[in-house]
Amino acid sequence: SQTIHQWPATLVQPVGSPLSLECTVEGTSNPNLYWYRQAAGRGLQLLFYSVGIGQISSEVPQNLSASRPQDRQFILSSKKLLLSDSGFYLCAWRDMLAGSHSPLHFGNGTRLTVT
Amino acid sequence: AQTVTQSQPEMSVQEAETVTLSCTYDTSESDYYLFWYKQPPSRQMILVIRQEAYKQQNATENRFSVNFQKAAKSFSLKISDSQLGDAAMYFCAYRSASSRGAQKLVFGQGTRLTINP
């Protein structure tokens, strides 16, 4: 079966420290992968998406970067965290073999608090 | 760029009653997909229902159904026989069917639904 793993579930980091959030998908190949951020009480903002290994599209200028070193692995990083990076980060994937109507499937999210 | 608007930040309904959540979107495209996602307190995003714009028939999934009005660019969600477990944030989302835009899912700001026992 197809599953998505995202970790850690919660993270508290000081300002200026680095960040690495990881997401892996199982049971599929060549998925589209996504990183979304959700500020408290608000909707989801698309940060990055990837259609293949090494292919990253950025949606908004920011302090974050993304990488896809393997087909089913998606990493969200920062060299130096800002207070404004706090939020709830969601990884998602889409099965490109399931047809054009296929939805996004989400991980359980990471709650990041920058102090 | 496409936008999705949910004009009801909060809604409440009595258990076993019916509630309708509103969603409108702005697009110049004719082919696209619409989704409703549910986010319970656990914050996991769960797909509730989806609609393909080229299909005139409204999608239904058990107690959940949509009223898709393509000309009005409206996509409301109706929840029948509301249950306590339906309490959550509900997000409406749009995705283009074009090869260029098909990669992104655009979300509305969400509607928080409360179920009163």
Interface residues (C-beta under 8 A of the other chain):
Chain A: N32 Y34 R42 G43 L44 L46 Y49 V51 S57 E59 F88 L90 A92 S100 H101 P103 L104 H105 F106 N108 G109 R111
Chain B: Y33 F35 S42 R43 Q44 M45 I46 L47 R50 E52 F91 A97 A102 Q103 K104 L105 V106 F107 G108 Q109 G110
